[in-house]
Amino acid sequence: MFCARCGEQIPDASQICPLCGREASLQIDPPAPLPTASYPRSTALALPVVVGPNGVGGWLLFFCVGLTIFAPLTILMRATAGWRFSSPYLFYDVRVLFGMAVGAALWLEKPISLTLLRIYFMIAAATAVLNVLSLAATALQMHESVFSLPGFTVALEYVGIVVLWFAYFRKSARVRNTYGSNL
């Protein structure tokens, strides 16, 4: 054995070094564990945590069916009644046809879906503003209140529906989990 103090070789059973006169062994406490640093997980390696519903279902499915199936039925019903391309309905028909494409993209969970949906909501908002302005112009011409016109309730319903669907796509967990983000 070697003395822990002077480093000279001494007999194995010695507790005190005969050469330097000090204790031959050292009591060394085990080293304290090193503090562990917490590093943030890499976002590239982290799997997304899905909380809530996922996929096209619930209200999202209802919206897709409404855009792709029920809305085009209004064009078909007018077509069977002798419909022709005319300016009052042309903007509505283009919006419905674009809505079909948006609904199909949402239904198929395409990556471009939310971009198309943003454009669709811009068109729907423009339609709502045009309806309200048209009502205001009619009210001014007739010297009536906007609230007493027959189209007021229809315009108000349309604005309400657009606002509700926009709020749904802004806050829905299903939309976030299905497409990766909300509007």
TORBATI-557893 format. One record per residue: residue number from 0; residue in three letters; x, y, z of N, C-alpha, C in turn. Coordinates in pm, 1 decimal, always signed. Example, Ala and Ser with C-alpha at 12.3 -4.5 7.8 and 13.67 -1.06 7.14 Angstrom:
residues 2
VOKOL     k     r     n_east    n_north       n_up    ca_east   ca_north      ca_up     c_east    c_north       c_up
VOKOL     0   ALA    +1319.0     -569.0     +780.0    +1230.0     -450.0     +780.0    +1320.0     -330.0     +780.0
VOKOL     1   SER    +1285.0     -225.0     +708.0    +1367.0     -106.0     +714.0    +1290.0       +3.0     +787.0
***
This chain:
residues 183
VOKOL     k     r     n_east    n_north       n_up    ca_east   ca_north      ca_up     c_east    c_north       c_up
VOKOL     0   MET      +85.4     -116.1       +0.0       +0.0       +0.0       +0.0      +90.1     +122.5       +0.0
VOKOL     1   PHE      +35.4     +233.7      -46.3     +108.9     +359.4      -51.0      +43.7     +458.0      +44.7
VOKOL     2   CYS     +126.2     +541.5     +107.6      +75.3     +645.3     +197.6       +5.6     +750.6     +114.1
VOKOL     3   ALA     -113.7     +787.5     +158.4     -191.0     +887.2      +86.0     -131.5    +1025.8     +101.9
VOKOL     4   ARG      -45.9    +1045.9     +203.1       +9.4    +1179.4     +229.6     +144.4    +1199.4     +159.1
VOKOL     5   CYS     +236.9    +1105.9     +178.4     +371.2    +1125.2     +122.8     +396.8    +1043.6       -1.8
VOKOL     6   GLY     +311.0     +942.5      -28.9     +322.9     +865.1     -150.8     +423.2     +752.4     -144.8
VOKOL     7   GLU     +487.4     +726.8      -29.4     +585.6     +619.6      -15.2     +515.6     +488.3      +13.0
VOKOL     8   GLN     +582.2     +378.4      -20.5     +526.3     +246.3       +4.8     +545.7     +210.1     +150.9
VOKOL     9   ILE     +432.5     +164.7     +210.7     +433.6     +127.3     +352.2     +366.3       -8.3     +366.0
VOKOL    10   PRO     +380.9      -75.8     +483.1     +313.5     -205.2     +500.3     +162.0     -189.7     +484.3
VOKOL    11   ASP      +98.0     -298.9     +437.6      -44.2     -293.8     +402.1     -135.2     -263.2     +519.2
VOKOL    12   ALA     -111.9     -307.5     +635.3     -203.7     -289.5     +747.9     -181.0     -158.9     +822.4
VOKOL    13   SER      -92.4      -72.7     +778.3      -59.2      +50.1     +850.7     -172.0     +152.6     +840.4
VOKOL    14   GLN     -205.8     +208.0     +960.2     -302.5     +317.0     +960.0     -228.8     +450.4     +968.3
VOKOL    15   ILE     -109.4     +448.2    +1024.1      -26.2     +567.5    +1032.1     +102.3     +536.9     +956.2
VOKOL    16   CYS     +143.4     +630.6     +874.3     +263.0     +612.2     +791.8     +387.1     +619.3     +882.2
VOKOL    17   PRO     +474.9     +514.4     +880.4     +595.9     +517.6     +962.8     +697.4     +619.0     +910.6
VOKOL    18   LEU     +682.2     +666.2     +789.6     +779.2     +759.0     +732.9     +742.9     +905.5     +761.8
VOKOL    19   CYS     +614.9     +943.1     +741.9     +577.2    +1083.8     +761.9     +500.8    +1105.4     +891.4
VOKOL    20   GLY     +450.8     +998.6     +953.0     +382.7    +1007.2    +1080.2     +238.5    +1054.4    +1073.5
VOKOL    21   ARG     +185.4    +1062.8     +960.2      +44.5    +1105.9     +948.8      -43.0     +989.3     +909.2
VOKOL    22   GLU     -172.9    +1012.4     +910.3     -269.4     +907.9     +875.7     -243.1     +862.7     +732.6
VOKOL    23   ALA     -235.7     +729.8     +711.1     -195.5     +675.1     +582.1     -308.1     +676.8     +479.0
VOKOL    24   SER     -432.5     +683.9     +522.6     -542.8     +682.7     +425.6     -624.0     +810.9     +439.4
VOKOL    25   LEU     -685.6     +846.9     +335.8     -772.7     +965.3     +333.9     -917.8     +921.3     +325.4
VOKOL    26   GLN    -1000.1     +987.2     +401.0    -1144.4     +963.7     +388.5    -1199.4    +1065.8     +287.4
VOKOL    27   ILE    -1236.3    +1018.6     +176.1    -1287.5    +1106.7      +71.6    -1436.7    +1081.4      +57.6
VOKOL    28   ASP    -1512.7    +1188.7      +72.5    -1657.1    +1177.0      +53.3    -1684.6    +1162.5      -96.3
VOKOL    29   PRO    -1788.7    +1087.7     -128.1    -1820.1    +1075.2     -270.9    -1857.2    +1212.4     -326.9
VOKOL    30   PRO    -1822.5    +1234.7     -448.8    -1851.9    +1366.4     -507.0    -2003.9    +1390.4     -513.4
VOKOL    31   ALA    -2040.2    +1514.4     -492.9    -2182.7    +1551.2     -502.7    -2224.8    +1541.0     -648.3
VOKOL    32   PRO    -2346.8    +1499.3     -669.6    -2391.1    +1489.4     -809.4    -2394.7    +1628.2     -873.9
VOKOL    33   LEU    -2357.3    +1631.8     -997.9    -2357.7    +1757.2    -1071.7    -2501.7    +1801.7    -1096.2
VOKOL    34   PRO    -2524.8    +1930.7    -1089.9    -2661.0    +1975.9    -1119.3    -2694.5    +1947.1    -1265.3
VOKOL    35   THR    -2814.1    +1899.5    -1284.7    -2855.5    +1867.8    -1421.6    -2924.8    +1989.1    -1480.5
VOKOL    36   ALA    -2883.5    +2024.3    -1596.5    -2946.0    +2136.3    -1666.0    -3062.1    +2082.3    -1748.2
VOKOL    37   SER    -3172.0    +2150.6    -1739.9    -3286.3    +2107.3    -1820.5    -3283.1    +2182.9    -1952.1
VOKOL    38   TYR    -3270.3    +2108.9    -2057.4    -3266.7    +2168.1    -2190.4    -3404.3    +2151.5    -2253.4
VOKOL    39   PRO    -3450.8    +2254.0    -2324.6    -3581.3    +2238.3    -2390.8    -3572.8    +2131.8    -2498.3
VOKOL    40   ARG    -3682.8    +2060.0    -2511.6    -3686.6    +1956.1    -2613.8    -3686.8    +2019.8    -2750.9
VOKOL    41   SER    -3621.9    +1955.1    -2840.8    -3619.1    +2005.5    -2977.4    -3758.8    +1996.3    -3036.4
VOKOL    42   THR    -3802.1    +2103.9    -3099.9    -3935.9    +2101.9    -3159.2    -3940.5    +2011.0    -3280.5
VOKOL    43   ALA    -3825.2    +1988.0    -3341.9    -3825.0    +1899.6    -3457.3    -3844.9    +1754.8    -3415.6
VOKOL    44   LEU    -3799.8    +1719.0    -3296.6    -3811.1    +1581.4    -3251.0    -3935.4    +1557.1    -3166.5
VOKOL    45   ALA    -3995.3    +1662.5    -3115.9    -4110.7    +1646.6    -3028.1    -4234.7    +1613.5    -3109.9
VOKOL    46   LEU    -4308.4    +1517.6    -3062.1    -4433.4    +1482.2    -3127.5    -4542.7    +1575.5    -3077.8
VOKOL    47   PRO    -4633.3    +1616.6    -3165.9    -4739.1    +1706.3    -3120.3    -4832.8    +1634.7    -3024.2
VOKOL    48   VAL    -4873.9    +1707.3    -2923.6    -4966.8    +1653.2    -2826.2    -5107.6    +1688.1    -2873.5
VOKOL    49   VAL    -5184.0    +1588.1    -2902.0    -5319.2    +1608.7    -2950.9    -5415.2    +1594.0    -2834.1
VOKOL    50   VAL    -5476.5    +1704.6    -2797.1    -5575.4    +1704.4    -2691.4    -5707.0    +1744.7    -2754.5
VOKOL    51   GLY    -5801.9    +1658.4    -2750.2    -5931.4    +1689.2    -2809.5    -5952.7    +1610.4    -2937.1
VOKOL    52   PRO    -6062.2    +1638.8    -3002.7    -6097.0    +1563.4    -3123.2    -6003.0    +1594.1    -3238.8
VOKOL    53   ASN    -5997.1    +1499.9    -3331.1    -5909.9    +1511.8    -3446.5    -5984.5    +1459.3    -3567.9
VOKOL    54   GLY    -5956.6    +1512.5    -3683.8    -6018.1    +1465.8    -3806.8    -6146.6    +1539.9    -3838.3
VOKOL    55   VAL    -6197.7    +1513.5    -3956.2    -6319.6    +1580.3    -4001.2    -6438.2    +1508.4    -3938.7
VOKOL    56   GLY    -6501.3    +1576.2    -3846.8    -6617.1    +1522.9    -3777.1    -6685.6    +1635.5    -3702.5
VOKOL    57   GLY    -6795.8    +1607.1    -3639.2    -6867.0    +1706.7    -3559.8    -6909.5    +1825.9    -3643.0
VOKOL    58   TRP    -6889.6    +1946.3    -3587.3    -6928.8    +2069.4    -3656.1    -6848.0    +2092.2    -3782.0
VOKOL    59   LEU    -6723.4    +2046.7    -3785.4    -6641.1    +2061.0    -3905.0    -6700.7    +1980.7    -4020.4
VOKOL    60   LEU    -6746.3    +1860.9    -3993.2    -6811.6    +1780.1    -4096.7    -6941.3    +1846.4    -4142.4
VOKOL    61   PHE    -7016.0    +1900.8    -4048.2    -7140.4    +1970.7    -4081.4    -7111.9    +2088.2    -4175.8
VOKOL    62   PHE    -7005.6    +2164.5    -4148.0    -6967.0    +2277.2    -4232.9    -6929.3    +2228.1    -4372.9
VOKOL    63   CYS    -6849.8    +2120.9    -4380.8    -6807.0    +2067.3    -4510.7    -6925.0    +2017.4    -4592.1
VOKOL    64   VAL    -7016.7    +1947.5    -4528.4    -7135.7    +1897.5    -4598.5    -7220.9    +2014.8    -4646.3
VOKOL    65   GLY    -7234.1    +2116.5    -4562.5    -7312.1    +2234.3    -4602.1    -7253.4    +2303.1    -4723.1
VOKOL    66   LEU    -7121.0    +2318.5    -4727.6    -7057.6    +2386.8    -4840.6    -7057.3    +2302.9    -4967.5
VOKOL    67   THR    -7033.7    +2173.3    -4954.5    -7016.1    +2090.8    -5074.0    -7145.6    +2029.9    -5126.8
VOKOL    68   ILE    -7247.6    +2014.8    -5041.6    -7369.4    +1947.4    -5085.8    -7491.3    +2039.4    -5081.1
VOKOL    69   PHE    -7519.4    +2098.6    -4965.6    -7643.1    +2175.0    -4950.7    -7640.4    +2310.0    -5022.3
VOKOL    70   ALA    -7530.9    +2384.7    -5016.4    -7523.5    +2514.9    -5083.3    -7538.6    +2502.1    -5234.9
VOKOL    71   PRO    -7474.4    +2404.3    -5300.4    -7494.9    +2392.1    -5445.3    -7637.9    +2353.0    -5483.5
VOKOL    72   LEU    -7711.6    +2294.5    -5390.6    -7851.0    +2259.8    -5421.4    -7934.4    +2384.0    -5451.2
VOKOL    73   THR    -7898.6    +2498.7    -5389.7    -7973.0    +2622.0    -5419.0    -7954.2    +2664.6    -5563.2
VOKOL    74   ILE    -7834.1    +2644.0    -5617.0    -7809.9    +2676.3    -5758.3    -7888.8    +2580.9    -5847.1
VOKOL    75   LEU    -7891.2    +2453.6    -5810.6    -7966.5    +2356.0    -5889.9    -8116.1    +2384.2    -5885.9
VOKOL    76   MET    -8165.7    +2426.7    -5770.7    -8309.3    +2457.8    -5761.8    -8343.2    +2577.8    -5849.7
VOKOL    77   ARG    -8256.8    +2678.7    -5853.9    -8282.0    +2793.0    -5942.0    -8267.3    +2752.8    -6087.8
VOKOL    78   ALA    -8175.5    +2659.8    -6116.3    -8156.1    +2614.9    -6254.4    -8279.5    +2542.3    -6305.3
VOKOL    79   THR    -8343.9    +2465.0    -6220.6    -8465.8    +2395.0    -6263.5    -8582.8    +2491.2    -6279.3
VOKOL    80   ALA    -8574.2    +2608.8    -6219.0    -8681.8    +2707.7    -6230.3    -8653.2    +2806.8    -6342.9
VOKOL    81   GLY    -8561.6    +2774.4    -6434.1    -8533.6    +2861.1    -6548.0    -8429.1    +2967.8    -6518.9
VOKOL    82   TRP    -8334.9    +2938.0    -6435.9    -8230.1    +3033.1    -6397.1    -8135.9    +3059.6    -6513.2
VOKOL    83   ARG    -8094.6    +3184.5    -6520.4    -7991.9    +3224.0    -6617.0    -7887.3    +3305.3    -6541.9
VOKOL    84   PHE    -7769.4    +3317.3    -6602.0    -7667.9    +3402.0    -6539.4    -7717.5    +3545.0    -6537.2
VOKOL    85   SER    -7731.9    +3598.0    -6419.0    -7770.0    +3738.2    -6405.8    -7688.8    +3799.3    -6292.8
VOKOL    86   SER    -7670.2    +3928.0    -6297.9    -7580.7    +3993.4    -6203.2    -7622.1    +3979.7    -6057.0
VOKOL    87   PRO    -7750.8    +3981.0    -6019.7    -7779.2    +3967.3    -5876.0    -7735.8    +3832.1    -5820.2
VOKOL    88   TYR    -7742.6    +3728.3    -5901.2    -7710.4    +3594.8    -5851.7    -7569.8    +3550.1    -5886.2
VOKOL    89   LEU    -7504.5    +3617.7    -5977.8    -7373.5    +3574.2    -6024.6    -7271.1    +3574.1    -5910.4
VOKOL    90   PHE    -7267.1    +3681.0    -5831.6    -7172.9    +3687.1    -5719.3    -7204.4    +3575.7    -5619.4
VOKOL    91   TYR    -7331.5    +3552.9    -5592.0    -7372.7    +3445.7    -5500.7    -7328.5    +3310.3    -5555.3
VOKOL    92   ASP    -7349.8    +3287.4    -5685.5    -7314.9    +3159.1    -5745.6    -7164.2    +3134.0    -5744.1
VOKOL    93   VAL    -7086.0    +3237.9    -5770.0    -6940.0    +3223.2    -5765.1    -6896.0    +3190.5    -5623.1
VOKOL    94   ARG    -6957.9    +3255.6    -5524.2    -6924.2    +3227.0    -5384.0    -6958.8    +3082.6    -5348.7
VOKOL    95   VAL    -7073.0    +3035.3    -5395.7    -7113.8    +2897.3    -5366.6    -7019.4    +2797.7    -5434.0
VOKOL    96   LEU    -6982.3    +2824.0    -5558.3    -6891.1    +2733.0    -5628.8    -6752.8    +2732.6    -5563.8
VOKOL    97   PHE    -6704.6    +2850.6    -5521.9    -6577.2    +2855.1    -5450.0    -6591.9    +2783.6    -5316.3
VOKOL    98   GLY    -6706.1    +2798.1    -5251.8    -6731.3    +2729.2    -5125.6    -6726.5    +2578.4    -5141.0
VOKOL    99   MET    -6770.9    +2527.8    -5256.7    -6761.2    +2383.9    -5282.2    -6615.2    +2338.7    -5281.9
VOKOL   100   ALA    -6529.2    +2417.7    -5346.8    -6386.7    +2383.3    -5349.6    -6327.1    +2389.8    -5209.4
VOKOL   101   VAL    -6365.3    +2491.5    -5131.7    -6315.1    +2504.2    -4994.7    -6362.4    +2386.7    -4909.8
VOKOL   102   GLY    -6491.5    +2353.3    -4920.1    -6545.5    +2241.0    -4843.8    -6478.1    +2109.7    -4878.4
VOKOL   103   ALA    -6452.2    +2088.0    -5008.0    -6384.0    +1964.5    -5049.7    -6241.0    +1960.3    -4996.1
VOKOL   104   ALA    -6170.4    +2073.2    -5000.8    -6033.0    +2076.8    -4949.1    -6031.8    +2052.1    -4798.1
VOKOL   105   LEU    -6126.9    +2111.5    -4726.3    -6135.9    +2087.1    -4582.1    -6166.3    +1940.2    -4554.0
VOKOL   106   TRP    -6261.3    +1885.3    -4628.2    -6303.4    +1747.2    -4608.7    -6187.8    +1651.0    -4632.1
VOKOL   107   LEU    -6106.0    +1680.6    -4733.4    -5992.2    +1593.7    -4766.6    -5867.1    +1627.0    -4686.3
VOKOL   108   GLU    -5876.6    +1725.3    -4595.4    -5767.2    +1766.8    -4507.7    -5642.9    +1808.5    -4585.9
VOKOL   109   LYS    -5663.2    +1882.5    -4691.1    -5551.8    +1932.1    -4772.8    -5479.0    +2044.9    -4698.6
VOKOL   110   PRO    -5348.8    +2058.5    -4719.1    -5273.3    +2164.1    -4650.4    -5318.4    +2306.2    -4686.3
VOKOL   111   ILE    -5373.7    +2325.2    -4803.9    -5414.5    +2458.3    -4848.0    -5552.7    +2497.7    -4793.7
VOKOL   112   SER    -5615.5    +2409.2    -4719.9    -5752.8    +2429.8    -4674.5    -5773.7    +2560.6    -4599.3
VOKOL   113   LEU    -5688.1    +2590.3    -4502.6    -5708.0    +2710.8    -4421.2    -5686.3    +2837.8    -4501.7
VOKOL   114   THR    -5596.6    +2833.8    -4599.6    -5577.9    +2950.8    -4685.9    -5702.4    +2975.1    -4769.2
VOKOL   115   LEU    -5756.9    +2869.5    -4826.8    -5881.3    +2882.7    -4903.6    -5996.6    +2928.6    -4814.6
VOKOL   116   LEU    -5998.6    +2879.2    -4691.4    -6104.5    +2917.6    -4598.6    -6094.7    +3065.6    -4562.6
VOKOL   117   ARG    -5974.5    +3118.2    -4546.1    -5957.6    +3261.7    -4520.1    -6015.0    +3344.4    -4634.7
VOKOL   118   ILE    -5984.2    +3303.0    -4757.4    -6037.0    +3373.2    -4875.0    -6189.0    +3363.1    -4876.7
VOKOL   119   TYR    -6241.3    +3245.6    -4844.5    -6386.3    +3227.1    -4842.0    -6451.8    +3320.8    -4740.2
VOKOL   120   PHE    -6392.6    +3333.8    -4622.1    -6449.9    +3423.3    -4521.5    -6437.7    +3569.7    -4563.1
VOKOL   121   MET    -6334.3    +3604.3    -4638.5    -6325.5    +3741.2    -4691.0    -6438.9    +3767.3    -4790.5
VOKOL   122   ILE    -6465.0    +3669.2    -4875.6    -6575.2    +3682.7    -4971.6    -6708.4    +3689.3    -4897.6
VOKOL   123   ALA    -6725.4    +3605.9    -4796.0    -6850.4    +3606.7    -4718.6    -6868.8    +3739.1    -4645.5
VOKOL   124   ALA    -6761.2    +3795.0    -4591.4    -6770.1    +3925.1    -4524.0    -6804.4    +4034.9    -4624.1
VOKOL   125   ALA    -6744.6    +4029.0    -4743.1    -6777.1    +4127.4    -4847.1    -6923.5    +4115.7    -4887.2
VOKOL   126   THR    -6973.7    +3993.7    -4897.0    -7114.8    +3972.6    -4928.9    -7203.5    +4032.9    -4820.9
VOKOL   127   ALA    -7167.2    +4013.5    -4695.4    -7245.7    +4068.3    -4585.0    -7246.8    +4221.3    -4590.0
VOKOL   128   VAL    -7132.2    +4281.7    -4614.7    -7124.3    +4428.3    -4622.1    -7207.2    +4479.6    -4739.4
VOKOL   129   LEU    -7197.0    +4412.4    -4854.2    -7277.1    +4454.3    -4970.7    -7426.4    +4441.2    -4943.3
VOKOL   130   ASN    -7467.4    +4336.3    -4874.2    -7609.2    +4320.5    -4839.7    -7657.4    +4433.9    -4749.6
VOKOL   131   VAL    -7578.0    +4468.2    -4649.9    -7615.7    +4576.0    -4557.4    -7619.8    +4709.9    -4630.7
VOKOL   132   LEU    -7521.5    +4736.1    -4716.0    -7522.2    +4861.2    -4793.0    -7639.5    +4868.6    -4889.0
VOKOL   133   SER    -7673.2    +4756.2    -4949.9    -7789.5    +4752.2    -5038.6    -7918.1    +4780.9    -4962.2
VOKOL   134   LEU    -7929.3    +4724.7    -4843.3    -8046.4    +4752.7    -4759.2    -8053.0    +4899.2    -4719.4
VOKOL   135   ALA    -7938.5    +4956.7    -4685.2    -7935.7    +5097.6    -4646.4    -7975.0    +5186.9    -4764.2
VOKOL   136   ALA    -7927.5    +5154.8    -4883.8    -7963.8    +5232.9    -5002.3    -8113.2    +5221.9    -5031.6
VOKOL   137   THR    -8166.8    +5102.8    -5017.8    -8310.7    +5082.8    -5039.9    -8391.6    +5159.9    -4936.6
VOKOL   138   ALA    -8345.8    +5157.9    -4813.7    -8417.0    +5230.2    -4707.6    -8414.9    +5380.2    -4732.8
VOKOL   139   LEU    -8303.2    +5431.9    -4782.5    -8295.5    +5574.9    -4812.5    -8386.3    +5613.0    -4929.1
VOKOL   140   GLN    -8393.0    +5528.2    -5029.4    -8478.4    +5555.9    -5145.2    -8625.9    +5552.2    -5107.5
VOKOL   141   MET    -8661.9    +5461.6    -5020.0    -8803.3    +5444.5    -4982.9    -8841.6    +5529.6    -4861.7
VOKOL   142   HIS    -8745.6    +5599.2    -4803.4    -8769.8    +5678.5    -4682.6    -8829.0    +5591.5    -4572.2
VOKOL   143   GLU    -8770.4    +5474.1    -4556.1    -8813.2    +5377.2    -4454.9    -8696.8    +5349.2    -4360.6
VOKOL   144   SER    -8725.8    +5282.1    -4253.4    -8622.1    +5236.7    -4162.0    -8561.5    +5107.7    -4216.3
VOKOL   145   VAL    -8433.2    +5092.8    -4197.6    -8365.9    +4970.4    -4242.1    -8426.8    +4849.4    -4172.0
VOKOL   146   PHE    -8464.9    +4867.5    -4046.9    -8516.2    +4756.8    -3966.4    -8652.5    +4708.3    -4013.6
VOKOL   147   SER    -8726.1    +4790.3    -4085.5    -8859.3    +4750.1    -4130.6    -8857.5    +4684.6    -4268.0
VOKOL   148   LEU    -8744.0    +4682.5    -4334.8    -8735.1    +4620.7    -4467.0    -8739.8    +4469.1    -4454.8
VOKOL   149   PRO    -8802.1    +4401.7    -4551.5    -8813.5    +4255.6    -4542.9    -8678.7    +4182.8    -4550.8
VOKOL   150   GLY    -8579.7    +4237.1    -4615.5    -8449.8    +4170.7    -4627.5    -8359.9    +4188.8    -4506.4
VOKOL   151   PHE    -8402.8    +4268.7    -4408.8    -8317.7    +4295.8    -4292.6    -8290.8    +4169.3    -4212.2
VOKOL   152   THR    -8393.7    +4089.9    -4186.9    -8374.0    +3968.6    -4105.7    -8284.6    +3868.0    -4177.4
VOKOL   153   VAL    -8299.4    +3859.9    -4310.6    -8214.4    +3768.0    -4387.5    -8068.3    +3813.0    -4380.2
VOKOL   154   ALA    -8044.3    +3943.0    -4395.0    -7907.5    +3995.4    -4387.4    -7849.2    +3975.0    -4247.8
VOKOL   155   LEU    -7931.8    +3996.6    -4146.2    -7886.0    +3977.6    -4008.2    -7853.4    +3831.3    -3980.8
VOKOL   156   GLU    -7935.8    +3740.0    -4031.8    -7907.0    +3596.3    -4016.5    -7775.5    +3559.6    -4085.1
VOKOL   157   TYR    -7754.3    +3612.3    -4206.1    -7632.4    +3582.0    -4280.8    -7508.8    +3630.6    -4205.8
VOKOL   158   VAL    -7513.8    +3753.6    -4154.1    -7401.3    +3807.8    -4077.1    -7376.5    +3722.4    -3953.6
VOKOL   159   GLY    -7481.4    +3683.2    -3884.4    -7467.0    +3600.3    -3765.3    -7404.7    +3465.5    -3795.6
VOKOL   160   ILE    -7447.3    +3403.7    -3904.2    -7392.7    +3272.9    -3942.1    -7244.2    +3284.5    -3977.5
VOKOL   161   VAL    -7209.0    +3387.1    -4054.3    -7068.2    +3405.7    -4092.0    -6981.7    +3429.4    -3967.8
VOKOL   162   VAL    -7029.9    +3511.3    -3875.2    -6953.6    +3540.4    -3752.7    -6938.0    +3413.9    -3668.0
VOKOL   163   LEU    -7043.8    +3334.8    -3654.4    -7035.5    +3211.5    -3574.3    -6937.1    +3111.7    -3634.4
VOKOL   164   TRP    -6943.0    +3091.5    -3766.5    -6850.5    +2996.9    -3828.9    -6706.8    +3047.5    -3820.7
VOKOL   165   PHE    -6687.8    +3178.3    -3837.5    -6553.1    +3234.0    -3825.3    -6499.0    +3210.9    -3684.1
VOKOL   166   ALA    -6582.3    +3233.5    -3584.5    -6540.6    +3210.4    -3444.7    -6509.0    +3062.7    -3421.7
VOKOL   167   TYR    -6588.1    +2974.2    -3481.3    -6561.5    +2830.7    -3467.6    -6422.8    +2796.4    -3521.7
VOKOL   168   PHE    -6391.7    +2845.3    -3641.8    -6262.7    +2811.8    -3702.2    -6146.0    +2882.2    -3632.9
VOKOL   169   ARG    -6171.0    +2987.4    -3557.6    -6066.0    +3054.6    -3481.0    -6032.9    +2981.1    -3351.2
VOKOL   170   LYS    -6133.2    +2913.7    -3289.8    -6114.7    +2858.9    -3155.1    -6124.5    +2706.8    -3144.4
VOKOL   171   SER    -6164.2    +2638.9    -3247.4    -6192.5    +2495.7    -3238.9    -6066.7    +2410.8    -3218.7
VOKOL   172   ALA    -6072.8    +2322.2    -3119.8    -5963.7    +2227.4    -3097.8    -5957.8    +2126.5    -3212.0
VOKOL   173   ARG    -6071.9    +2088.4    -3265.2    -6074.8    +1993.3    -3377.2    -6003.6    +2052.1    -3498.9
VOKOL   174   VAL    -6028.6    +2178.7    -3529.1    -5962.9    +2243.1    -3643.6    -5812.4    +2249.7    -3620.2
VOKOL   175   ARG    -5770.2    +2288.3    -3499.5    -5627.4    +2297.8    -3467.6    -5560.5    +2160.8    -3478.1
VOKOL   176   ASN    -5626.0    +2057.0    -3427.0    -5566.7    +1922.9    -3430.1    -5566.6    +1863.8    -3570.6
VOKOL   177   THR    -5663.7    +1898.5    -3652.2    -5674.0    +1841.2    -3786.2    -5581.2    +1910.2    -3885.5
VOKOL   178   TYR    -5574.9    +2044.1    -3879.5    -5498.2    +2119.4    -3979.9    -5369.7    +2181.0    -3925.3
VOKOL   179   GLY    -5342.3    +2164.9    -3796.7    -5219.9    +2216.3    -3738.8    -5229.7    +2356.1    -3681.4
VOKOL   180   SER    -5334.6    +2428.4    -3713.5    -5355.5    +2563.0    -3656.7    -5500.8    +2602.6    -3681.1
VOKOL   181   ASN    -5538.1    +2711.9    -3618.9    -5669.7    +2769.5    -3641.6    -5654.4    +2885.6    -3739.4
VOKOL   182   LEU    -5767.3    +2945.2    -3775.9    -5762.0    +3061.8    -3864.9    -5688.0    +3175.7    -3800.5
***
